[in-house]
Structure formats: C-alpha cells, structure tokens
Amino acid sequence: MKVRIWLALIAVYIVWGSTYLAIRFAVTTIPPFLMAGMRFLIPGAILYAWRRLAGDAAPTRIQWRSAAIIGFFLLLGGNGGVTWAEQRVASSITALIVGSAPVWMVLIDALRRGGQRPTWLVTTGVLIGLLGIVLLVGPSEWGGGQLQMDTPGVAVLLLAALFWAIGSLYGRTAQLPDSPLMGTGMEMLAGSAGLFLAGTLTGEWRQLNLNAVAPSSLWGLAYLVVFGSLVGFVCYTWLLRVAPTPLVATYAYVNPLIAIIMGNLLAKEAITPLLLIAALVIVGAVVLINTGRAKVAEPASQMVVAPAPGED
C-alpha cells in the first residue's frame, strides 16, 4: 500500500505540475476557451458515465446547481482565466501566481460572514505569500528585465486565483453527490458548458482553424484530457481516501517547482534568481497556511485541499 500511495503521489506531482506547460502548448494554435471546454467536456462525460454505470444515483437538481456554481468559479473563472493568460505569460510564472490561491482563500474566509479568523501562523503565511507575489510581479527593474511580465495576463491570473478561492470555499459546504468522482464529472460538464459559451461570446469559433492546429497543440490537449483531468484526479481522489491528507497536500508545494523545471527544459523559459526567490517565498507561505489551518480547523482526515486552477 505504501508503494502504491507514493506512486500515486508522484504521479500527481508530475502530472499536475506539467499541466501548465501542456496548456501553453495547447493554446498556441487552439483558442483558449474552446480548448479548455474540450479539455473538461471529454473527461467530465467519462467520469459521469462511469459513476452512473457503477450504480451511483442520478444527481438531484440541487446537486446540479451546486456543480454549476463550482464549475463557474473553478473551471470557467479559474482554469479559463489561466488558459487565456498562458497566451501571454510563461507557464512557470503562471504556476506560481495561481499557486498562491490559498492566500486568497484565507482572506476571503476571514472577511465573509461566519468565516474562520486566521491564526498568527496563517496570518504570517498570508503576509509572506503577498510578499512573494509582489516580488514576482513587481517592477521589472527588480529582476533586471529578465522576467517579461504582461500586465493584462498577470491581472487575469490574479483574478483566476481569486475565482478559484471563492469556488473552493463554496465547494466545502455545497450539496454534491457522495462520490467525489461523480461530483468532479458534474463540475467538469458544467464548467465546459460555461467555457464553450465564453468561447462563443468572444468569437473563438471564427478564430478556430482546424487545418492550422499544430501537432504540439493536439498533444497538449490530449495530455490535459488523459493525464491532467483523468489520471491526475483519479489518483488524487484515491489518495484522499487512503493516505494522510497532510501528505496529499504536499502536491501544492511541489507542483509549482515541477512547472518551473519543465518550463525551462521543454519551453526554454528563463529561471532567474528573482523567480527562484519568489518561488521559495510563495511555496513557504502555502506551507505555513496549510500547517496553521490544519492545527485549528477540522481533523486532518477530513481536510480536502482543492487543486489549483490548471491542475485539475
């Protein structure tokens, strides 16, 4: 069992850490919202059909409503924003910015009615996380001009992390099926509908030229469907049932580092001293936040750490 747990955990590390680069390749010749919609439509239909054939009850109207709300925030707002932004921002930088989603979750949870007030450890993590974001996206002079930051792209990424935080908090108490895979399939189907609608409203169907789609984009999309959405999530949900949640949560610390390494090796994305410092600061902040929340919130066996946008 220990061997299988570690194999599944390593799969989540590598698969979800590499999805950012796969997105970058996919959107080079496929419009972003349509690409993301297809990415979630196929695995969503597979997961939903699988669980229904396995005997899961048909979802209720309220469960579909919850899935639609989560799909809007997580997949349309979160992943859709990431996919659009990766046309303009390097995958390594994208992974770090959206990896700061726990910072926004803490802030929103503290401000909302009935929310949880952060402890000193969590507050320290939030402040450090904000510092890491400022280091990463601050004035270009800080990095000697080596990190090319696109202002609209960075703004959309920050908004995507915010949407992801809202959807994750809502999902904690939303009425969903008992089967995590059934709920995930429903969210993917609802999110894909929103992504296709966004693609339609932004005129992406007119931009789509099937003859001009590069093989690298097709391979990127296929990787996202098979590994990013199916293999990654099956491993993740299995780990939540059989492994200690703090161990499963370590993917949030490893994935940005995997994204940086793969972006450099396969896409020649620059690794600068500033990028490495920001990575260590942001990852360290997430470690503090998760540690602080684990101590005062629910028992570790009940904690669920939602994947960041781009990883699911």
Residue pairs with C-beta under 8 A, 6 or more apart in sequence:
1 242
5 239
5 242
5 243
5 247
8 235
8 238
8 239
8 243
9 235
9 239
9 243
9 247
9 248
9 250
9 251
11 231
11 232
11 235
12 232
12 235
12 236
12 239
12 248
12 251
13 251
13 254
13 255
13 258
14 258
15 227
15 228
15 231
15 232
15 235
16 228
16 232
16 251
16 255
16 258
16 307
16 311
16 312
17 95
17 254
17 255
17 256
17 257
17 258
17 259
17 262
17 311
18 223
18 227
18 258
18 259
18 262
19 223
19 224
19 227
19 228
19 232
19 310
19 311
20 82
20 86
20 91
20 92
20 94
20 95
20 259
20 263
20 310
21 91
21 259
21 262
21 263
21 266
21 267
22 220
22 221
22 223
22 224
22 228
23 82
23 83
23 86
23 91
23 94
23 220
23 224
23 310
24 86
24 90
24 91
24 220
24 263
24 267
25 216
25 217
25 219
25 220
25 267
26 35
26 39
26 83
26 217
26 220
26 221
26 224
27 35
27 83
27 84
27 86
27 87
27 217
27 220
28 214
28 216
28 217
29 209
29 212
29 213
29 214
29 217
30 208
30 213
30 217
30 221
31 199
31 204
31 207
31 208
32 80
32 83
32 84
32 86
32 87
32 199
32 204
33 80
33 83
33 84
33 195
33 196
33 198
33 199
33 202
33 204
34 195
34 196
34 199
34 204
34 205
34 208
35 83
35 217
35 221
36 75
36 79
36 80
36 83
36 192
36 195
37 192
37 193
37 195
37 196
37 199
38 192
38 221
38 225
39 192
39 221
39 224
39 225
39 228
39 229
40 75
40 79
40 188
40 189
40 191
40 192
40 195
40 229
41 188
41 189
41 192
41 196
42 225
42 229
43 185
43 188
43 225
43 229
43 230
43 233
44 184
44 185
44 186
44 187
44 188
44 189
44 191
44 192
44 229
45 185
45 189
46 185
46 230
47 181
47 182
47 184
47 185
47 188
47 230
47 233
48 182
48 185
48 186
48 189
50 181
50 185
51 177
51 179
51 181
51 182
51 185
52 58
52 182
56 177
56 179
56 182
57 177
59 67
59 177
59 182
59 186
60 175
62 175
63 175
63 176
63 177
63 183
63 186
64 186
64 190
66 171
66 174
66 175
66 176
67 176
67 183
67 186
67 187
67 189
67 190
68 190
69 167
69 170
69 174
70 167
70 170
70 171
70 174
70 176
70 187
70 190
70 191
71 186
71 187
71 188
71 189
71 190
71 191
71 192
71 193
71 194
72 167
72 190
72 191
72 194
73 163
73 164
73 166
73 167
73 170
74 163
74 164
74 167
74 168
74 171
74 187
74 191
74 306
74 309
74 312
75 187
75 188
75 190
75 191
75 192
75 194
75 195
75 312
76 163
76 191
76 194
76 195
76 198
77 159
77 160
77 163
77 164
77 166
77 167
78 98
78 160
78 161
78 163
78 164
78 167
78 309
79 160
79 191
79 309
79 310
79 312
80 160
80 194
80 195
80 198
81 156
81 157
81 159
81 160
81 163
81 309
82 94
82 98
82 157
82 160
82 309
82 310
83 310
84 156
85 94
85 153
85 154
85 156
85 157
85 160
86 94
86 153
87 153
88 150
88 152
88 153
89 97
89 149
89 150
89 153
89 154
89 157
90 148
90 263
90 267
90 269
90 270
91 259
91 262
91 263
91 267
91 269
92 256
92 259
92 260
92 263
92 264
92 269
92 271
92 275
93 136
93 147
93 149
93 275
94 157
94 259
94 310
95 255
95 256
95 259
95 260
95 263
95 310
96 132
96 136
96 256
96 259
96 260
96 275
96 278
96 279
96 282
97 133
97 136
97 137
97 154
97 157
97 158
97 161
98 157
98 160
98 161
98 164
98 308
98 309
98 310
99 252
99 255
99 256
99 282
99 283
99 286
99 308
100 129
100 132
100 133
100 161
100 282
100 285
100 286
101 161
101 164
101 165
101 168
101 308
101 309
102 125
102 129
102 165
102 252
102 285
102 286
102 289
102 290
103 125
103 126
103 129
103 130
103 133
103 285
103 286
103 289
104 161
104 162
104 164
104 165
105 165
105 168
105 169
106 118
106 122
106 125
106 126
106 289
106 293
107 126
107 165
108 115
108 162
108 165
108 166
108 169
109 115
109 116
109 118
109 169
110 116
110 117
110 118
112 169
116 293
116 296
116 297
118 126
118 292
119 292
119 295
119 296
120 292
121 288
121 291
121 292
121 295
122 288
122 289
122 292
122 293
124 288
124 292
125 285
125 286
125 287
125 288
125 289
125 291
125 292
126 285
126 289
128 281
128 284
128 285
128 288
129 281
129 282
129 285
129 286
129 289
131 281
131 285
132 278
132 279
132 281
132 282
132 284
132 285
133 158
133 278
133 282
135 142
135 274
135 277
135 278
135 281
136 147
136 274
136 275
136 278
136 282
137 149
137 154
140 147
140 148
140 149
142 274
143 272
143 274
143 275
144 272
144 274
146 270
146 272
146 274
147 270
147 272
147 274
147 275
160 309
161 308
161 309
163 309
164 306
164 308
164 309
168 306
171 306
172 304
176 183
176 186
177 183
177 186
180 237
180 240
181 233
181 234
181 237
184 233
184 237
184 312
188 229
199 205
228 311
228 312
229 312
232 307
232 311
232 312
233 307
233 312
236 248
236 251
236 307
239 247
239 248
240 248
240 304
244 300
244 301
245 294
245 300
245 301
245 302
245 303
245 304
245 305
246 290
246 294
246 300
246 303
248 305
249 290
249 303
249 305
251 305
251 307
251 311
252 286
252 290
252 305
252 308
253 283
253 286
253 287
255 308
255 311
256 279
256 282
256 283
257 279
257 283
260 269
260 271
260 275
260 279
263 269
264 270
264 271
290 305
293 303
294 300
294 303
297 303
